[in-house]
Amino acid sequence: MLAGHLDEIGFIIRYITDDGFLHFGQIGGHDTTVVVGQRVAVHGAKGPQPGVVGRKAIHLMTSDERKKSVETEDLWIDIGAKNKAAAMERVAVGDPITYSVGLERLSDDIVTSRAFDDKMGAVVVAETLRLLHGKSIKACVVGVATTQEEVGLRGARTSAFGAECELGIAIDVGHSTDYPNSDKKKVGDFKLGGGPIITRGCNINPMVEKLLFQVAKEQNIPYQVEGNPSATGTDANSMQMTRAGMATGLLSVPLRYMHTPNEVMSLSDLENTALLLAAFIEKLEPGMNWIP
């Protein structure tokens, strides 16, 4: 089973004021300082409605207000509605909200977009299946685009339960640390263009990681290594523990500015991740023992 999650961080409408402004809660983990002033799309019954995250202008703030940390409760979304009734013609309490940002190239290989975490993973799953098309492989491969990873790894749990696979690899993003003031001591030394990150640790089956390293070296695919002392916080967690568990691996694509509207990644890392997965799957044989 190959799993990349399709969901992204966002917001949800909790209250609509008499003046037609939307108060919201966070879906997934946000840096609230990044939220201020962003353009968003409210996904209502009549289609996406554009909006802007509002806050009092800095000119009108007191010195104490300027020093105060930004709280979600102090923000609102302005959709240009005259009042509550006008707003409710277009949106409703419970409607989800996403950033309204598209993809742009920063250079030939480096791109920026919202929600690379983790629509990128679903793309890698699809590209891996494309690379395997027409080849003689001995494994049954199940490609999954999971949901609700950001709110509890839920889709991976149900997918793993239904697929009943012996082996699983999650494809997600990892923290690139090649930017100013990054602390490599906390998570490791990772860079854009350095290849997929192969994770080692208690969430990972040692035989899976061993074969990933072997294939990467044989195919001359660049890779980086992460040592993770606990659960990874990815779909790999659920895949490892659903039913009787599956032998689990995790490949991560290095990403700058995770959980912001402008995540940055390398297209070559994306390509090399799919190449590594396809070559890995071609190595699989019936009866392989995943017990270390």
RAHU-V198765 format. One record per residue. N is the residue number from 1. RES is the residue in one small letter. PHI is phi in radians with two decimals (* if undefined). OMEGA is omega in whole degrees, 0 to 359 (NA if undefined). NEAR is the number of other C-alpha atoms within 10 Angstrom. Layout:
n:res:phi:omega:near
N:RES:PHI:OMEGA:NEAR
N:RES:PHI:OMEGA:NEAR
This chain:
n:res:phi:omega:near
1:m:*:173:21
2:l:-1.87:185:27
3:a:-2.31:168:29
4:g:-2.25:186:30
5:h:-1.59:184:28
6:l:-1.55:185:22
7:d:-1.29:179:20
8:e:-2.36:175:22
9:i:-1.16:180:23
10:g:-2.99:182:22
11:f:-2.51:177:22
12:i:-2.53:180:20
13:i:-1.21:179:20
14:r:-1.97:185:15
15:y:-2.79:177:16
16:i:-2.05:183:21
17:t:-1.33:177:13
18:d:-1.08:180:13
19:d:-1.52:175:15
20:g:1.58:177:20
21:f:-1.63:185:23
22:l:-1.84:171:27
23:h:-1.71:193:21
24:f:-2.47:172:25
25:g:-2.00:182:18
26:q:-1.55:169:16
27:i:-1.89:185:17
28:g:1.49:187:16
29:g:-1.59:180:13
30:h:-2.07:163:16
31:d:-1.57:190:13
32:t:-1.08:178:14
33:t:-1.13:180:11
34:v:-1.40:187:12
35:v:-1.24:186:19
36:v:-1.02:175:18
37:g:1.39:182:15
38:q:-1.36:171:15
39:r:-1.46:183:18
40:v:-2.35:173:24
41:a:-2.15:176:21
42:v:-1.64:187:27
43:h:-1.61:181:19
44:g:-1.66:182:18
45:a:-1.11:181:12
46:k:-1.67:180:9
47:g:1.83:182:11
48:p:-1.10:177:17
49:q:-1.95:180:15
50:p:-1.23:178:18
51:g:-2.74:180:23
52:v:-2.32:176:20
53:v:-1.36:185:20
54:g:-1.81:175:18
55:r:-2.73:177:14
56:k:-0.95:179:11
57:a:-1.07:184:7
58:i:-1.04:179:10
59:h:-1.08:186:7
60:l:-1.71:181:9
61:m:-1.47:170:11
62:t:-1.33:179:10
63:s:-1.07:179:9
64:d:-1.19:179:7
65:e:-1.15:179:12
66:r:-1.15:181:12
67:k:-1.44:185:9
68:k:-1.26:176:9
69:s:-1.17:182:9
70:v:-1.34:177:17
71:e:-1.98:180:10
72:t:-1.00:182:17
73:e:-1.14:180:9
74:d:-1.56:183:11
75:l:-1.93:176:21
76:w:-2.64:176:23
77:i:-1.97:181:26
78:d:-1.83:177:20
79:i:-1.88:178:21
80:g:1.32:180:14
81:a:-1.46:181:17
82:k:-1.27:182:12
83:n:-2.83:183:14
84:k:-1.09:181:16
85:a:-1.08:179:15
86:a:-1.16:179:15
87:a:-1.13:185:21
88:m:-1.30:171:14
89:e:-1.27:184:12
90:r:-2.01:184:17
91:v:-2.40:180:24
92:a:-2.56:174:19
93:v:-0.99:181:15
94:g:1.72:177:15
95:d:-1.20:178:15
96:p:-1.40:185:21
97:i:-2.38:174:25
98:t:-2.22:171:21
99:y:-1.11:181:24
100:s:-1.86:185:17
101:v:-2.39:179:16
102:g:-1.82:182:11
103:l:-1.57:174:14
104:e:-2.43:175:12
105:r:-1.52:172:14
106:l:-1.60:175:12
107:s:-2.74:181:9
108:d:-1.02:186:9
109:d:-1.90:187:13
110:i:-1.79:182:16
111:v:-2.25:178:17
112:t:-2.29:179:22
113:s:-2.95:166:18
114:r:-1.36:166:23
115:a:1.08:165:25
116:f:-0.98:171:27
117:d:-1.52:10:26
118:d:-2.48:175:24
119:k:-1.06:175:20
120:m:-1.02:180:21
121:g:-1.13:178:29
122:a:-1.15:176:25
123:v:-1.12:179:20
124:v:-1.08:178:26
125:v:-1.04:181:26
126:a:-1.13:180:18
127:e:-1.17:177:19
128:t:-1.09:178:22
129:l:-1.10:178:18
130:r:-1.12:180:13
131:l:-1.11:181:14
132:l:-1.47:184:17
133:h:-1.04:178:11
134:g:1.49:179:8
135:k:-1.61:179:9
136:s:-1.54:179:8
137:i:-2.03:186:15
138:k:-1.83:180:12
139:a:-1.78:168:13
140:c:-1.46:184:10
141:v:-1.88:178:16
142:v:-1.94:177:16
143:g:-1.70:184:19
144:v:-2.26:168:22
145:a:-1.82:188:20
146:t:-1.44:179:25
147:t:-2.16:173:21
148:q:1.00:174:18
149:e:-1.12:185:23
150:e:-1.23:181:22
151:v:-2.13:174:14
152:g:2.31:174:15
153:l:1.00:190:20
154:r:-1.27:182:15
155:g:-1.12:179:23
156:a:-1.15:181:28
157:r:-1.15:181:22
158:t:-1.23:179:15
159:s:-1.14:179:22
160:a:-1.13:179:29
161:f:-1.11:182:17
162:g:-1.30:184:11
163:a:-1.33:180:13
164:e:0.94:181:17
165:c:-1.42:178:19
166:e:-1.44:187:14
167:l:-2.36:179:20
168:g:-2.56:175:26
169:i:-2.27:175:23
170:a:-1.60:177:26
171:i:-2.08:184:32
172:d:-2.49:176:27
173:v:-1.76:175:25
174:g:-2.25:183:22
175:h:-1.32:170:20
176:s:-1.30:183:25
177:t:-2.04:181:22
178:d:-1.76:178:16
179:y:-2.39:184:12
180:p:-1.01:174:6
181:n:1.19:177:7
182:s:-1.25:181:14
183:d:-1.89:183:12
184:k:-1.16:180:12
185:k:-1.17:184:8
186:k:-1.40:186:8
187:v:-2.19:180:15
188:g:2.18:184:17
189:d:-1.93:183:16
190:f:-2.29:183:24
191:k:-2.40:174:23
192:l:-1.14:180:23
193:g:1.49:181:20
194:g:-1.54:181:18
195:g:1.70:180:27
196:p:-1.09:177:32
197:i:-1.63:176:27
198:i:-1.66:184:23
199:t:-1.56:172:21
200:r:-2.14:179:20
201:g:2.57:189:16
202:c:-1.24:177:15
203:n:-1.48:191:24
204:i:-2.07:176:24
205:n:-1.31:183:22
206:p:-1.05:181:18
207:m:-1.29:176:17
208:v:-1.15:180:22
209:e:-1.10:180:20
210:k:-1.07:180:12
211:l:-1.23:176:15
212:l:-1.08:178:23
213:f:-1.09:181:18
214:q:-1.06:182:13
215:v:-1.15:179:20
216:a:-1.05:180:22
217:k:-1.22:180:13
218:e:-1.13:183:10
219:q:-1.65:182:12
220:n:0.97:177:11
221:i:-1.64:180:17
222:p:-1.14:179:16
223:y:-2.63:177:23
224:q:-2.24:187:19
225:v:-2.17:176:17
226:e:-1.99:170:18
227:g:-1.81:183:13
228:n:-2.02:187:15
229:p:-1.41:185:10
230:s:-2.51:175:11
231:a:-1.07:188:13
232:t:-1.43:183:16
233:g:1.30:180:13
234:t:-2.09:176:23
235:d:-1.00:179:30
236:a:-1.03:179:30
237:n:-1.02:182:23
238:s:-1.17:181:27
239:m:-1.11:181:32
240:q:-1.23:191:24
241:m:-2.02:180:16
242:t:-1.40:188:17
243:r:0.89:177:14
244:a:-1.56:180:10
245:g:1.55:174:18
246:m:-2.19:175:23
247:a:-1.15:194:23
248:t:-2.04:172:26
249:g:-2.24:179:27
250:l:-2.44:171:29
251:l:-1.97:182:28
252:s:-2.12:175:25
253:v:-1.66:181:36
254:p:-1.02:184:27
255:l:-2.46:171:25
256:r:-1.63:171:21
257:y:1.09:181:16
258:m:-1.01:180:22
259:h:1.07:170:20
260:t:-2.20:178:21
261:p:-1.26:185:23
262:n:-2.31:176:20
263:e:-1.24:186:18
264:v:-2.24:180:25
265:m:-2.59:181:28
266:s:-1.83:177:24
267:l:-1.16:179:19
268:s:-1.16:176:17
269:d:-1.12:178:26
270:l:-1.06:181:21
271:e:-1.11:182:17
272:n:-1.18:176:22
273:t:-1.14:178:28
274:a:-1.15:178:24
275:l:-1.09:180:19
276:l:-1.14:180:25
277:l:-1.11:181:24
278:a:-1.09:180:21
279:a:-1.16:177:18
280:f:-1.06:183:18
281:i:-1.15:178:19
282:e:-1.12:180:16
283:k:-1.44:187:13
284:l:-1.25:181:14
285:e:-2.24:175:11
286:p:-1.03:175:7
287:g:1.41:178:6
288:m:-1.10:183:8
289:n:-1.72:181:9
290:w:-1.72:176:14
291:i:-1.40:182:9
292:p:-1.07:NA:7
